[in-house]
Amino acid sequence: MSVNIGVILKNVGDMHVEELPGGVPQPQSDQVCLAMGPVGICGSDVHYWQNGRIGDFVVESPMVLGHESAGTVCAVGSNVTHLQVGDRVAIEPGYPCTACAVCLGGRYNLCPEMKFCATPPVDGSLCQYFCYKAAFCFKLPDHVTLEEGALLEPLSVAVHACQRGKLSFGQKVLVCGAGPIGLVNMMVAKASGASVTITDISESRLDKAKELGADATFHVTSRDCRETADKIVDMSGLSDLTIECTGVEASIGTGLWATKPGGSYVQVGYGKAEVNFPIVAVGIREIDIYGIFRYANCYPKALSLVASGAVNVKSLVTHRFPLQEAAKAFELTKAGTGIKVIINCHE
């Protein structure tokens, strides 16, 4: 039996690179087995490692981490016809029941039976070999790299956010937060013909945003959300659409105050479970607030953006590590160093 090495979280702060039980898995009839390539580290991976839970999702038994991933098909289930050995694919890391009312209505990301990689108790894909539903594996064109395929996951979050906010050509967009998710939202908005202002407390992240095409950047130095919003509006005007990617209470307030009357606001970032925000201002200005949870039907659009060259996700990657150095990669991500950290599972 061949060996399958992975990154497994056993308890809070207790993460190891080790051989997974069972060796190389065999695909079920509707699955493919993948030789995993690059896997990006997401903030949720770090949060589970450090805290053992996100909301109601609690790590109660050992769990393989990782969900931003791509790989090469090495075995095919008996009922799979659209993929074959050797195909390179991106993995949409959540699969729903496909039969409930929300699935049939097209919003399968809200399925109560959703199985999402590296969300307890479901194992993730940060390992050398991984079996997954073939219907949620997307074949990559020859000119799209596996690394780009892995980054379709955060890019799909941005596609979903922009769709929820009804982004249209020529709008003014404010993105709050210039971390990886803020940057991909900025990139999708720019690719859609918007003018984008982006904020952050980190000047180095704002420099990266400028490099990637931000029309304007704003360095946040105050926790007074009204004061900050007034300065942003003085610089760039009121936004048609605000996409908040930090989950920080002050940033949420800033984003709402900086949105024009009748505008739209999308909450992407998660922080405290409950926050204070200017609800009267939202009401009397008729600002439409949208929540988002992951994505649905967004991977083909994200792949099209990358394959056409409209969005360059490769520019987000600042660090790469082999699988055996996963601990270093996680420490680097926890420290907030760089933008996107990639672990290569077969190095």
Disulfide bonds with the S-S distance in Angstrom:
none
